[in-house]
């Protein structure tokens, strides 16, 4: 199954009667995959306020491509989604050693995230009248331009 250069193939089979139009019978649809192309992205300091504790990490924009891997091999060694969760300590290690972030940069990012989280909490606690007032206030500011 691993041999061959096909990366993805999609096939549809039709039966044609009298050379006119496809028959109305059931169509056999198949999809198969043979190789997996893997990209390695660097991890950088993130800005996601949903990160519960410690600094958030995110993937960078640049990547390096690894050679194609057979689907069976990939599935055999692939981690479970639960195993990919990073501890606070792991994220600090990645950011300080791998991403080259200083402790000050990471702490500043965490403070910004805390501010965003606090604004979200205030927004959720606002009464409907306060929400309407905030929207009207923004509309007034926009109409000045």
N, CA, C and O atoms as CSV, one atom per row, in Angstrom:
chain,resi,resn,atom,element,x,y,z
A,1,UNK,N,N,0.823,-1.202,0.000
A,1,UNK,CA,C,0.000,0.000,0.000
A,1,UNK,C,C,0.857,1.251,0.000
A,1,UNK,O,O,0.435,2.281,-0.527
A,2,UNK,N,N,2.073,1.189,0.589
A,2,UNK,CA,C,2.923,2.370,0.689
A,2,UNK,C,C,3.615,2.707,-0.614
A,2,UNK,O,O,4.045,3.845,-0.802
A,3,UNK,N,N,3.734,1.764,-1.506
A,3,UNK,CA,C,4.460,2.019,-2.743
A,3,UNK,C,C,3.621,2.845,-3.697
A,3,UNK,O,O,2.391,2.820,-3.653
A,4,UNK,N,N,4.307,3.576,-4.558
A,4,UNK,CA,C,3.600,4.423,-5.518
A,4,UNK,C,C,3.767,5.875,-5.170
A,4,UNK,O,O,4.113,6.221,-4.040
A,5,UNK,N,N,3.522,6.725,-6.145
A,5,UNK,CA,C,3.742,8.152,-5.919
A,5,UNK,C,C,2.449,8.928,-5.733
A,5,UNK,O,O,2.479,10.151,-5.598
A,6,UNK,N,N,1.328,8.246,-5.724
A,6,UNK,CA,C,0.061,8.958,-5.552
A,6,UNK,C,C,-0.024,9.533,-4.155
A,6,UNK,O,O,0.249,8.837,-3.177
A,7,UNK,N,N,-0.396,10.786,-4.053
A,7,UNK,CA,C,-0.571,11.407,-2.745
A,7,UNK,C,C,-2.035,11.340,-2.345
A,7,UNK,O,O,-2.365,11.152,-1.174
A,8,UNK,N,N,-2.887,11.491,-3.308
A,8,UNK,CA,C,-4.316,11.448,-3.025
A,8,UNK,C,C,-4.998,11.073,-4.328
A,8,UNK,O,O,-4.654,11.597,-5.388
A,9,UNK,N,N,-5.951,10.179,-4.251
A,9,UNK,CA,C,-6.709,9.873,-5.455
A,9,UNK,C,C,-8.178,9.751,-5.093
A,9,UNK,O,O,-8.536,9.196,-4.054
A,10,UNK,N,N,-9.000,10.267,-5.945
A,10,UNK,CA,C,-10.437,10.186,-5.753
A,10,UNK,C,C,-11.002,9.609,-7.037
A,10,UNK,O,O,-10.730,10.125,-8.121
A,11,UNK,N,N,-11.777,8.556,-6.929
A,11,UNK,CA,C,-12.318,7.945,-8.130
A,11,UNK,C,C,-13.820,7.771,-8.048
A,11,UNK,O,O,-14.366,7.503,-6.977
A,12,UNK,N,N,-14.480,7.923,-9.169
A,12,UNK,CA,C,-15.916,7.694,-9.263
A,12,UNK,C,C,-16.142,6.725,-10.412
A,12,UNK,O,O,-15.535,6.867,-11.473
A,13,UNK,N,N,-16.999,5.752,-10.211
A,13,UNK,CA,C,-17.290,4.801,-11.268
A,13,UNK,C,C,-18.737,4.968,-11.708
A,13,UNK,O,O,-19.651,4.982,-10.883
A,14,UNK,N,N,-18.934,5.094,-13.013
A,14,UNK,CA,C,-20.267,5.245,-13.580
A,14,UNK,C,C,-20.511,4.106,-14.554
A,14,UNK,O,O,-19.579,3.613,-15.189
A,15,UNK,N,N,-21.745,3.695,-14.669
A,15,UNK,CA,C,-22.099,2.754,-15.731
A,15,UNK,C,C,-22.950,3.514,-16.737
A,15,UNK,O,O,-23.936,4.156,-16.376
A,16,UNK,N,N,-22.564,3.435,-17.984
A,16,UNK,CA,C,-23.261,4.190,-19.028
A,16,UNK,C,C,-24.057,3.221,-19.891
A,16,UNK,O,O,-23.527,2.213,-20.360
A,17,UNK,N,N,-25.335,3.534,-20.097
A,17,UNK,CA,C,-26.189,2.689,-20.924
A,17,UNK,C,C,-26.430,3.359,-22.264
A,17,UNK,O,O,-26.789,4.535,-22.317
A,18,UNK,N,N,-26.238,2.632,-23.327
A,18,UNK,CA,C,-26.454,3.103,-24.699
A,18,UNK,C,C,-25.599,4.325,-25.033
A,18,UNK,O,O,-25.923,5.044,-25.978
A,19,UNK,N,N,-24.552,4.578,-24.313
A,19,UNK,CA,C,-23.685,5.711,-24.618
A,19,UNK,C,C,-24.339,7.057,-24.392
A,19,UNK,O,O,-23.784,8.072,-24.814
A,20,UNK,N,N,-25.491,7.115,-23.748
A,20,UNK,CA,C,-26.209,8.378,-23.595
A,20,UNK,C,C,-25.873,9.063,-22.277
A,20,UNK,O,O,-25.094,10.017,-22.261
A,21,UNK,N,N,-26.432,8.606,-21.199
A,21,UNK,CA,C,-26.266,9.273,-19.911
A,21,UNK,C,C,-25.938,8.246,-18.835
A,21,UNK,O,O,-26.218,7.060,-19.011
A,22,UNK,N,N,-25.352,8.679,-17.731
A,22,UNK,CA,C,-25.077,7.747,-16.639
A,22,UNK,C,C,-26.369,7.146,-16.105
A,22,UNK,O,O,-27.411,7.801,-16.080
A,23,UNK,N,N,-26.287,5.890,-15.679
A,23,UNK,CA,C,-27.479,5.233,-15.139
A,23,UNK,C,C,-27.816,5.807,-13.769
A,23,UNK,O,O,-26.980,6.438,-13.123
A,24,UNK,N,N,-29.021,5.585,-13.348
A,24,UNK,CA,C,-29.489,6.110,-12.066
A,24,UNK,C,C,-29.153,5.169,-10.907
A,24,UNK,O,O,-29.520,5.455,-9.768
A,25,UNK,N,N,-28.477,4.075,-11.165
A,25,UNK,CA,C,-28.128,3.120,-10.116
A,25,UNK,C,C,-27.123,3.710,-9.139
A,25,UNK,O,O,-26.631,4.820,-9.342
A,26,UNK,N,N,-26.820,2.976,-8.086
A,26,UNK,CA,C,-25.876,3.487,-7.079
A,26,UNK,C,C,-24.476,3.629,-7.671
A,26,UNK,O,O,-24.026,2.773,-8.432
A,27,UNK,N,N,-23.801,4.702,-7.323
A,27,UNK,CA,C,-22.443,4.958,-7.787
A,27,UNK,C,C,-21.474,4.501,-6.712
A,27,UNK,O,O,-21.700,4.713,-5.521
A,28,UNK,N,N,-20.417,3.886,-7.137
A,28,UNK,CA,C,-19.393,3.477,-6.186
A,28,UNK,C,C,-18.377,4.607,-6.079
A,28,UNK,O,O,-17.737,4.965,-7.067
A,29,UNK,N,N,-18.229,5.162,-4.896
A,29,UNK,CA,C,-17.297,6.258,-4.676
A,29,UNK,C,C,-16.172,5.756,-3.784
A,29,UNK,O,O,-16.416,5.120,-2.759
A,30,UNK,N,N,-14.952,6.044,-4.177
A,30,UNK,CA,C,-13.823,5.617,-3.365
A,30,UNK,C,C,-12.847,6.771,-3.169
A,30,UNK,O,O,-12.666,7.615,-4.046
A,31,UNK,N,N,-12.240,6.780,-2.020
A,31,UNK,CA,C,-11.190,7.747,-1.712
A,31,UNK,C,C,-10.050,6.966,-1.096
A,31,UNK,O,O,-10.268,6.124,-0.225
A,32,UNK,N,N,-8.834,7.238,-1.544
A,32,UNK,CA,C,-7.693,6.560,-0.938
A,32,UNK,C,C,-6.532,7.533,-0.791
A,32,UNK,O,O,-6.393,8.482,-1.562
A,33,UNK,N,N,-5.711,7.279,0.206
A,33,UNK,CA,C,-4.538,8.099,0.476
A,33,UNK,C,C,-3.348,7.165,0.596
A,33,UNK,O,O,-3.480,6.053,1.106
A,34,UNK,N,N,-2.191,7.604,0.134
A,34,UNK,CA,C,-1.029,6.730,0.241
A,34,UNK,C,C,0.104,7.359,1.042
A,34,UNK,O,O,0.708,6.680,1.872
A,35,UNK,N,N,0.409,8.629,0.822
A,35,UNK,CA,C,1.505,9.290,1.526
A,35,UNK,C,C,0.990,10.472,2.333
A,35,UNK,O,O,-0.044,11.060,2.014
A,36,UNK,N,N,1.723,10.804,3.370
A,36,UNK,CA,C,1.412,11.965,4.192
A,36,UNK,C,C,2.577,12.933,4.062
A,36,UNK,O,O,3.730,12.560,4.277
A,37,UNK,N,N,2.276,14.169,3.713
A,37,UNK,CA,C,3.304,15.206,3.654
A,37,UNK,C,C,3.293,15.945,4.979
A,37,UNK,O,O,2.257,16.456,5.405
A,38,UNK,N,N,4.436,16.002,5.624
A,38,UNK,CA,C,4.540,16.613,6.948
A,38,UNK,C,C,5.339,17.901,6.859
A,38,UNK,O,O,6.395,17.953,6.228
A,39,UNK,N,N,4.816,18.942,7.503
A,39,UNK,CA,C,5.512,20.222,7.606
A,39,UNK,C,C,5.860,20.458,9.069
A,39,UNK,O,O,5.040,20.231,9.959
A,40,UNK,N,N,7.070,20.909,9.303
A,40,UNK,CA,C,7.506,21.238,10.662
A,40,UNK,C,C,7.481,22.753,10.818
A,40,UNK,O,O,8.197,23.466,10.115
A,41,UNK,N,N,6.657,23.242,11.740
A,41,UNK,CA,C,6.525,24.673,12.011
A,41,UNK,C,C,7.209,25.001,13.334
A,41,UNK,O,O,7.145,24.208,14.273
A,42,UNK,N,N,7.859,26.155,13.418
A,42,UNK,CA,C,8.450,26.545,14.699
A,42,UNK,C,C,7.357,26.993,15.673
A,42,UNK,O,O,6.299,27.466,15.259
A,43,UNK,N,N,7.624,26.839,16.948
A,43,UNK,CA,C,6.681,27.305,17.966
A,43,UNK,C,C,7.140,28.675,18.445
A,43,UNK,O,O,8.325,28.894,18.696
A,44,UNK,N,N,6.187,29.592,18.570
A,44,UNK,CA,C,6.486,30.956,18.991
A,44,UNK,C,C,5.562,31.357,20.136
A,44,UNK,O,O,4.624,30.637,20.478
A,45,UNK,N,N,5.842,32.506,20.715
A,45,UNK,CA,C,5.012,33.040,21.790
A,45,UNK,C,C,3.648,33.412,21.226
A,45,UNK,O,O,3.561,34.151,20.245
A,46,UNK,N,N,2.590,32.907,21.836
A,46,UNK,CA,C,1.241,33.151,21.346
A,46,UNK,C,C,0.547,34.288,22.065
A,46,UNK,O,O,1.107,34.924,22.959
A,47,UNK,N,N,-0.702,34.530,21.646
A,47,UNK,CA,C,-1.497,35.595,22.255
A,47,UNK,C,C,-2.929,35.149,22.536
A,47,UNK,O,O,-3.830,35.983,22.622
A,48,UNK,N,N,-3.143,33.857,22.677
A,48,UNK,CA,C,-4.485,33.323,22.884
A,48,UNK,C,C,-4.906,33.478,24.347
A,48,UNK,O,O,-4.320,32.842,25.223
A,49,UNK,N,N,-5.906,34.308,24.624
A,49,UNK,CA,C,-6.334,34.507,26.013
A,49,UNK,C,C,-7.067,33.304,26.608
A,49,UNK,O,O,-7.361,33.299,27.803
A,50,UNK,N,N,-7.362,32.300,25.811
A,50,UNK,CA,C,-8.037,31.111,26.330
A,50,UNK,C,C,-7.076,30.146,27.012
A,50,UNK,O,O,-7.511,29.178,27.636
A,51,UNK,N,N,-5.788,30.395,26.902
A,51,UNK,CA,C,-4.793,29.559,27.574
A,51,UNK,C,C,-4.983,29.723,29.078
A,51,UNK,O,O,-4.859,30.833,29.596
A,52,UNK,N,N,-5.278,28.651,29.777
A,52,UNK,CA,C,-5.672,28.731,31.190
A,52,UNK,C,C,-4.535,29.112,32.130
A,52,UNK,O,O,-4.739,29.878,33.072
A,53,UNK,N,N,-3.346,28.586,31.882
A,53,UNK,CA,C,-2.226,28.921,32.765
A,53,UNK,C,C,-0.927,28.905,31.970
A,53,UNK,O,O,-0.764,28.136,31.023
A,54,UNK,N,N,-0.023,29.760,32.372
A,54,UNK,CA,C,1.262,29.836,31.697
A,54,UNK,C,C,1.165,30.542,30.362
A,54,UNK,O,O,0.093,31.001,29.968
A,55,UNK,N,N,2.287,30.627,29.669
A,55,UNK,CA,C,2.309,31.329,28.391
A,55,UNK,C,C,1.727,30.474,27.263
A,55,UNK,O,O,1.979,29.271,27.207
A,56,UNK,N,N,0.955,31.083,26.373
A,56,UNK,CA,C,0.452,30.327,25.224
A,56,UNK,C,C,1.523,30.226,24.138
A,56,UNK,O,O,2.343,31.130,23.980
A,57,UNK,N,N,1.510,29.141,23.406
A,57,UNK,CA,C,2.406,28.992,22.260
A,57,UNK,C,C,1.556,28.857,21.005
A,57,UNK,O,O,0.399,28.441,21.056
A,58,UNK,N,N,2.155,29.216,19.884
A,58,UNK,CA,C,1.479,29.073,18.597
A,58,UNK,C,C,2.522,28.699,17.565
A,58,UNK,O,O,3.722,28.808,17.821
A,59,UNK,N,N,2.074,28.259,16.399
A,59,UNK,CA,C,3.035,27.918,15.355
A,59,UNK,C,C,3.387,29.166,14.562
A,59,UNK,O,O,2.573,30.079,14.418
A,60,UNK,N,N,4.609,29.191,14.051
A,60,UNK,CA,C,5.063,30.319,13.246
A,60,UNK,C,C,4.599,30.179,11.807
A,60,UNK,O,O,3.866,29.250,11.468
A,61,UNK,N,N,5.029,31.106,10.963
A,61,UNK,CA,C,4.602,31.122,9.564
A,61,UNK,C,C,5.504,30.289,8.668
A,61,UNK,O,O,5.034,29.715,7.686
A,62,UNK,N,N,6.778,30.214,8.985
A,62,UNK,CA,C,7.703,29.478,8.128
A,62,UNK,C,C,7.657,27.999,8.480
A,62,UNK,O,O,7.275,27.631,9.591
A,63,UNK,N,N,8.042,27.162,7.544
A,63,UNK,CA,C,8.048,25.730,7.806
A,63,UNK,C,C,9.120,25.044,6.974
A,63,UNK,O,O,9.606,25.593,5.985
A,64,UNK,N,N,9.479,23.845,7.387
A,64,UNK,CA,C,10.351,22.986,6.594
A,64,UNK,C,C,9.562,21.723,6.303
A,64,UNK,O,O,8.805,21.234,7.141
A,65,UNK,N,N,9.755,21.208,5.103
A,65,UNK,CA,C,9.025,20.002,4.715
A,65,UNK,C,C,9.878,18.773,4.969
A,65,UNK,O,O,11.075,18.765,4.685
A,66,UNK,N,N,9.259,17.751,5.498
A,66,UNK,CA,C,9.908,16.461,5.692
A,66,UNK,C,C,9.579,15.596,4.477
A,66,UNK,O,O,8.603,15.866,3.777
A,67,UNK,N,N,10.373,14.568,4.219
A,67,UNK,CA,C,10.043,13.667,3.100
A,67,UNK,C,C,8.672,13.014,3.330
A,67,UNK,O,O,8.272,12.810,4.476
A,68,UNK,N,N,7.955,12.687,2.254
A,68,UNK,CA,C,6.646,12.033,2.413
A,68,UNK,C,C,6.775,10.737,3.220
A,68,UNK,O,O,7.769,10.017,3.120
A,69,UNK,N,N,5.751,10.464,4.014
A,69,UNK,CA,C,5.724,9.276,4.867
A,69,UNK,C,C,4.535,8.420,4.457
A,69,UNK,O,O,3.461,8.940,4.154
A,70,UNK,N,N,4.727,7.132,4.450
A,70,UNK,CA,C,3.652,6.189,4.142
A,70,UNK,C,C,2.528,6.335,5.175
A,70,UNK,O,O,2.794,6.484,6.368
A,71,UNK,N,N,1.282,6.293,4.718
A,71,UNK,CA,C,0.122,6.468,5.592
A,71,UNK,C,C,0.139,5.484,6.771
A,71,UNK,O,O,-0.149,5.872,7.904
A,72,UNK,N,N,0.472,4.221,6.508
A,72,UNK,CA,C,0.478,3.227,7.581
A,72,UNK,C,C,1.517,3.568,8.645
A,72,UNK,O,O,1.248,3.439,9.840
A,73,UNK,N,N,2.702,4.003,8.219
A,73,UNK,CA,C,3.748,4.385,9.176
A,73,UNK,C,C,3.317,5.593,9.988
A,73,UNK,O,O,3.526,5.644,11.200
A,74,UNK,N,N,2.719,6.555,9.320
A,74,UNK,CA,C,2.261,7.765,10.005
A,74,UNK,C,C,1.238,7.417,11.082
A,74,UNK,O,O,1.337,7.891,12.214
A,75,UNK,N,N,0.261,6.594,10.731
A,75,UNK,CA,C,-0.788,6.224,11.681
A,75,UNK,C,C,-0.226,5.423,12.854
A,75,UNK,O,O,-0.722,5.532,13.976
A,76,UNK,N,N,0.805,4.620,12.598
A,76,UNK,CA,C,1.387,3.792,13.646
A,76,UNK,C,C,2.083,4.637,14.711
A,76,UNK,O,O,2.019,4.316,15.898
A,77,UNK,N,N,2.751,5.720,14.293
A,77,UNK,CA,C,3.544,6.519,15.229
A,77,UNK,C,C,2.896,7.844,15.624
A,77,UNK,O,O,3.466,8.600,16.411
A,78,UNK,N,N,1.731,8.124,15.095
A,78,UNK,CA,C,1.055,9.386,15.386
A,78,UNK,C,C,0.606,9.429,16.843
A,78,UNK,O,O,0.131,8.431,17.385
A,79,UNK,N,N,0.761,10.597,17.472
A,79,UNK,CA,C,0.333,10.770,18.863
A,79,UNK,C,C,-1.168,11.001,18.936
A,79,UNK,O,O,-1.783,11.501,17.994
A,80,UNK,N,N,-1.748,10.627,20.078
A,80,UNK,CA,C,-3.144,10.971,20.336
A,80,UNK,C,C,-3.234,12.458,20.592
A,80,UNK,O,O,-2.256,13.077,21.011
A,81,UNK,N,N,-4.370,13.027,20.349
A,81,UNK,CA,C,-4.566,14.461,20.564
A,81,UNK,C,C,-4.303,14.833,22.030
A,81,UNK,O,O,-3.743,15.890,22.318
A,82,UNK,N,N,-4.709,13.961,22.939
A,82,UNK,CA,C,-4.516,14.216,24.365
A,82,UNK,C,C,-3.025,14.259,24.719
A,82,UNK,O,O,-2.624,15.007,25.611
A,83,UNK,N,N,-2.213,13.470,24.034
A,83,UNK,CA,C,-0.775,13.432,24.297
A,83,UNK,C,C,-0.056,14.685,23.808
A,83,UNK,O,O,1.094,14.917,24.180
A,84,UNK,N,N,-0.706,15.487,22.990
A,84,UNK,CA,C,-0.071,16.686,22.445
A,84,UNK,C,C,-0.246,17.909,23.338
A,84,UNK,O,O,0.276,18.979,23.021
A,85,UNK,N,N,-0.964,17.774,24.441
A,85,UNK,CA,C,-1.135,18.882,25.375
A,85,UNK,C,C,0.196,19.163,26.054
A,85,UNK,O,O,0.867,18.249,26.533
A,86,UNK,N,N,0.569,20.432,26.089
A,86,UNK,CA,C,1.847,20.822,26.689
A,86,UNK,C,C,1.632,21.383,28.089
A,86,UNK,O,O,0.711,22.166,28.320
A,87,UNK,N,N,2.478,20.981,29.009
A,87,UNK,CA,C,2.409,21.519,30.368
A,87,UNK,C,C,2.956,22.941,30.366
A,87,UNK,O,O,3.590,23.371,29.402
A,88,UNK,N,N,2.707,23.667,31.452
A,88,UNK,CA,C,3.223,25.032,31.595
A,88,UNK,C,C,4.744,25.017,31.493
A,88,UNK,O,O,5.334,25.867,30.826
A,89,UNK,N,N,5.372,24.056,32.151
A,89,UNK,CA,C,6.832,23.958,32.137
A,89,UNK,C,C,7.355,23.704,30.725
A,89,UNK,O,O,8.357,24.292,30.318
A,90,UNK,N,N,6.682,22.831,29.981
A,90,UNK,CA,C,7.097,22.537,28.603
A,90,UNK,C,C,7.007,23.780,27.729
A,90,UNK,O,O,7.899,24.043,26.923
A,91,UNK,N,N,5.932,24.543,27.889
A,91,UNK,CA,C,5.770,25.761,27.088
A,91,UNK,C,C,6.849,26.781,27.417
A,91,UNK,O,O,7.383,27.424,26.513
A,92,UNK,N,N,7.180,26.942,28.706
A,92,UNK,CA,C,8.266,27.856,29.090
A,92,UNK,C,C,9.575,27.410,28.447
A,92,UNK,O,O,10.313,28.231,27.904
A,93,UNK,N,N,9.863,26.109,28.508
A,93,UNK,CA,C,11.104,25.567,27.939
A,93,UNK,C,C,11.171,25.820,26.433
A,93,UNK,O,O,12.209,26.231,25.913
A,94,UNK,N,N,10.066,25.575,25.739
A,94,UNK,CA,C,10.016,25.797,24.289
A,94,UNK,C,C,10.276,27.260,23.966
A,94,UNK,O,O,11.043,27.572,23.055
A,95,UNK,N,N,9.641,28.150,24.706
A,95,UNK,CA,C,9.763,29.581,24.419
A,95,UNK,C,C,11.146,30.122,24.751
A,95,UNK,O,O,11.693,30.924,23.994
A,96,UNK,N,N,11.713,29.698,25.864
A,96,UNK,CA,C,13.012,30.241,26.270
A,96,UNK,C,C,14.174,29.635,25.497
A,96,UNK,O,O,15.109,30.349,25.134
A,97,UNK,N,N,14.131,28.331,25.236
A,97,UNK,CA,C,15.268,27.717,24.548
A,97,UNK,C,C,15.039,27.596,23.044
A,97,UNK,O,O,15.905,27.968,22.252
A,98,UNK,N,N,13.889,27.082,22.652
A,98,UNK,CA,C,13.632,26.859,21.228
A,98,UNK,C,C,13.277,28.108,20.450
A,98,UNK,O,O,13.786,28.316,19.349
A,99,UNK,N,N,12.406,28.949,21.009
A,99,UNK,CA,C,11.936,30.140,20.292
A,99,UNK,C,C,12.793,31.365,20.588
A,99,UNK,O,O,12.662,32.389,19.917
A,100,UNK,N,N,13.665,31.270,21.580
A,100,UNK,CA,C,14.557,32.382,21.888
A,100,UNK,C,C,13.888,33.573,22.553
A,100,UNK,O,O,14.380,34.695,22.434
A,101,UNK,N,N,12.791,33.361,23.244
A,101,UNK,CA,C,12.100,34.453,23.941
A,101,UNK,C,C,12.740,34.674,25.305
A,101,UNK,O,O,13.151,33.727,25.975
A,102,UNK,N,N,12.816,35.925,25.700
A,102,UNK,CA,C,13.328,36.230,27.037
A,102,UNK,C,C,12.200,36.061,28.054
A,102,UNK,O,O,11.020,36.066,27.704
A,103,UNK,N,N,12.588,35.913,29.304
A,103,UNK,CA,C,11.600,35.793,30.382
A,103,UNK,C,C,10.717,37.031,30.420
A,103,UNK,O,O,9.513,36.937,30.658
A,104,UNK,N,N,11.320,38.193,30.183
A,104,UNK,CA,C,10.567,39.452,30.195
A,104,UNK,C,C,9.497,39.463,29.098
A,104,UNK,O,O,8.370,39.896,29.339
A,105,UNK,N,N,9.845,38.989,27.897
A,105,UNK,CA,C,8.869,38.940,26.799
A,105,UNK,C,C,7.690,38.036,27.156
A,105,UNK,O,O,6.534,38.384,26.917
A,106,UNK,N,N,7.992,36.893,27.720
A,106,UNK,CA,C,6.935,35.937,28.078
A,106,UNK,C,C,6.035,36.522,29.161
A,106,UNK,O,O,4.812,36.407,29.082
A,107,UNK,N,N,6.636,37.148,30.171
A,107,UNK,CA,C,5.842,37.746,31.251
A,107,UNK,C,C,4.988,38.904,30.738
A,107,UNK,O,O,3.838,39.054,31.152
A,108,UNK,N,N,5.543,39.732,29.831
A,108,UNK,CA,C,4.758,40.825,29.233
A,108,UNK,C,C,3.560,40.276,28.466
A,108,UNK,O,O,2.455,40.811,28.559
A,109,UNK,N,N,3.787,39.204,27.706
A,109,UNK,CA,C,2.687,38.591,26.953
A,109,UNK,C,C,1.618,38.063,27.904
A,109,UNK,O,O,0.425,38.198,27.632
A,110,UNK,N,N,2.032,37.469,29.006
A,110,UNK,CA,C,1.067,36.955,29.977
A,110,UNK,C,C,0.259,38.088,30.607
A,110,UNK,O,O,-0.932,37.923,30.875
A,111,UNK,N,N,0.894,39.233,30.845
A,111,UNK,CA,C,0.159,40.375,31.408
A,111,UNK,C,C,-0.868,40.903,30.409
A,111,UNK,O,O,-1.988,41.236,30.796
A,112,UNK,N,N,-0.502,40.985,29.129
A,112,UNK,CA,C,-1.447,41.430,28.097
A,112,UNK,C,C,-2.632,40.471,28.004
A,112,UNK,O,O,-3.779,40.898,27.870
A,113,UNK,N,N,-2.347,39.196,28.076
A,113,UNK,CA,C,-3.404,38.186,28.011
A,113,UNK,C,C,-4.330,38.311,29.219
A,113,UNK,O,O,-5.545,38.159,29.089
A,114,UNK,N,N,-3.763,38.587,30.387
A,114,UNK,CA,C,-4.584,38.768,31.596
A,114,UNK,C,C,-5.518,39.964,31.430
A,114,UNK,O,O,-6.669,39.915,31.866
A,115,UNK,N,N,-5.029,41.048,30.797
A,115,UNK,CA,C,-5.877,42.226,30.547
A,115,UNK,C,C,-7.037,41.861,29.623
A,115,UNK,O,O,-8.182,42.241,29.870
A,116,UNK,N,N,-6.736,41.130,28.568
A,116,UNK,CA,C,-7.776,40.717,27.613
A,116,UNK,C,C,-8.808,39.842,28.314
A,116,UNK,O,O,-10.011,40.010,28.116
A,117,UNK,N,N,-8.330,38.902,29.137
A,117,UNK,CA,C,-9.234,38.019,29.877
A,117,UNK,C,C,-10.151,38.819,30.796
A,117,UNK,O,O,-11.344,38.533,30.900
A,118,UNK,N,N,-9.583,39.826,31.463
A,118,UNK,CA,C,-10.370,40.662,32.377
A,118,UNK,C,C,-11.441,41.435,31.610
A,118,UNK,O,O,-12.575,41.550,32.076
A,119,UNK,N,N,-11.088,41.970,30.426
A,119,UNK,CA,C,-12.070,42.690,29.600
A,119,UNK,C,C,-13.195,41.755,29.162
A,119,UNK,O,O,-14.361,42.148,29.131
A,120,UNK,N,N,-12.840,40.529,28.827
A,120,UNK,CA,C,-13.863,39.556,28.432
A,120,UNK,C,C,-14.824,39.278,29.587
A,120,UNK,O,O,-16.039,39.220,29.400
A,121,UNK,N,N,-14.260,39.109,30.780
A,121,UNK,CA,C,-15.101,38.852,31.950
A,121,UNK,C,C,-16.037,40.025,32.216
A,121,UNK,O,O,-17.213,39.824,32.519
A,122,UNK,N,N,-15.521,41.256,32.104
A,122,UNK,CA,C,-16.349,42.442,32.311
A,122,UNK,C,C,-17.454,42.507,31.266
A,122,UNK,O,O,-18.591,42.866,31.572
A,123,UNK,N,N,-17.115,42.162,30.046
A,123,UNK,CA,C,-18.094,42.184,28.966
A,123,UNK,C,C,-19.214,41.172,29.228
A,123,UNK,O,O,-20.385,41.454,28.972
A,124,UNK,N,N,-18.852,40.008,29.734
A,124,UNK,CA,C,-19.860,38.990,30.025
A,124,UNK,C,C,-20.758,39.385,31.192
A,124,UNK,O,O,-21.927,39.003,31.238
A,125,UNK,N,N,-20.208,40.153,32.140
A,125,UNK,CA,C,-20.981,40.575,33.313
A,125,UNK,C,C,-21.869,41.784,33.031
A,125,UNK,O,O,-22.753,42.095,33.830
A,126,UNK,N,N,-21.653,42.462,31.925
A,126,UNK,CA,C,-22.415,43.677,31.615
A,126,UNK,C,C,-23.895,43.353,31.411
A,126,UNK,O,O,-24.245,42.308,30.863
A,127,UNK,N,N,-24.751,44.264,31.859
A,127,UNK,CA,C,-26.195,44.102,31.671
A,127,UNK,C,C,-26.538,44.429,30.218
A,127,UNK,O,O,-25.740,45.067,29.531
A,128,UNK,N,N,-27.700,44.007,29.741
A,128,UNK,CA,C,-28.091,44.343,28.367
A,128,UNK,C,C,-28.082,45.848,28.100
A,128,UNK,O,O,-27.688,46.278,27.017
A,129,UNK,N,N,-28.511,46.648,29.070
A,129,UNK,CA,C,-28.523,48.105,28.885
A,129,UNK,C,C,-27.101,48.640,28.729
A,129,UNK,O,O,-26.861,49.535,27.918
A,130,UNK,N,N,-26.156,48.096,29.503
A,130,UNK,CA,C,-24.759,48.521,29.390
A,130,UNK,C,C,-24.179,48.148,28.029
A,130,UNK,O,O,-23.398,48.904,27.451
A,131,UNK,N,N,-24.563,46.985,27.526
A,131,UNK,CA,C,-24.086,46.554,26.205
A,131,UNK,C,C,-24.593,47.494,25.117
A,131,UNK,O,O,-23.839,47.883,24.226
A,132,UNK,N,N,-25.872,47.857,25.192
A,132,UNK,CA,C,-26.453,48.779,24.207
A,132,UNK,C,C,-25.751,50.125,24.284
A,132,UNK,O,O,-25.431,50.717,23.253
A,133,UNK,N,N,-25.509,50.615,25.493
A,133,UNK,CA,C,-24.825,51.898,25.678
A,133,UNK,C,C,-23.423,51.860,25.074
A,133,UNK,O,O,-22.986,52.827,24.451
A,134,UNK,N,N,-22.725,50.752,25.258
A,134,UNK,CA,C,-21.375,50.626,24.707
A,134,UNK,C,C,-21.413,50.646,23.178
A,134,UNK,O,O,-20.567,51.278,22.546
A,135,UNK,N,N,-22.376,49.967,22.592
A,135,UNK,CA,C,-22.521,49.948,21.131
A,135,UNK,C,C,-22.845,51.341,20.615
A,135,UNK,O,O,-22.272,51.784,19.620
A,136,UNK,N,N,-23.760,52.034,21.287
A,136,UNK,CA,C,-24.113,53.396,20.878
A,136,UNK,C,C,-22.921,54.338,21.003
A,136,UNK,O,O,-22.719,55.206,20.154
A,137,UNK,N,N,-22.144,54.169,22.046
A,137,UNK,CA,C,-20.953,54.993,22.242
A,137,UNK,C,C,-19.962,54.789,21.097
A,137,UNK,O,O,-19.395,55.751,20.580
A,138,UNK,N,N,-19.761,53.545,20.710
A,138,UNK,CA,C,-18.859,53.254,19.587
A,138,UNK,C,C,-19.405,53.845,18.294
A,138,UNK,O,O,-18.648,54.371,17.478
A,139,UNK,N,N,-20.724,53.757,18.107
A,139,UNK,CA,C,-21.347,54.306,16.896
A,139,UNK,C,C,-21.162,55.817,16.839
A,139,UNK,O,O,-20.899,56.369,15.771
A,140,UNK,N,N,-21.298,56.491,17.981
A,140,UNK,CA,C,-21.091,57.946,18.021
A,140,UNK,C,C,-19.661,58.303,17.639
A,140,UNK,O,O,-19.429,59.255,16.894
A,141,UNK,N,N,-18.712,57.541,18.149
A,141,UNK,CA,C,-17.304,57.792,17.824
A,141,UNK,C,C,-17.050,57.594,16.334
A,141,UNK,O,O,-16.308,58.363,15.723
A,142,UNK,N,N,-17.657,56.575,15.753
A,142,UNK,CA,C,-17.465,56.289,14.327
A,142,UNK,C,C,-18.089,57.373,13.457
A,142,UNK,O,O,-17.558,57.688,12.392
A,143,UNK,N,N,-19.204,57.947,13.892
A,143,UNK,CA,C,-19.885,58.960,13.078
A,143,UNK,C,C,-19.118,60.279,13.049
A,143,UNK,O,O,-19.375,61.122,12.189
A,144,UNK,N,N,-18.187,60.467,13.970
A,144,UNK,CA,C,-17.382,61.689,13.999
A,144,UNK,C,C,-16.388,61.751,12.848
A,144,UNK,O,O,-15.936,62.836,12.481
A,145,UNK,N,N,-16.048,60.619,12.284
A,145,UNK,CA,C,-15.044,60.589,11.217
A,145,UNK,C,C,-15.642,60.930,9.924
A,145,UNK,O,O,-14.946,60.955,8.909
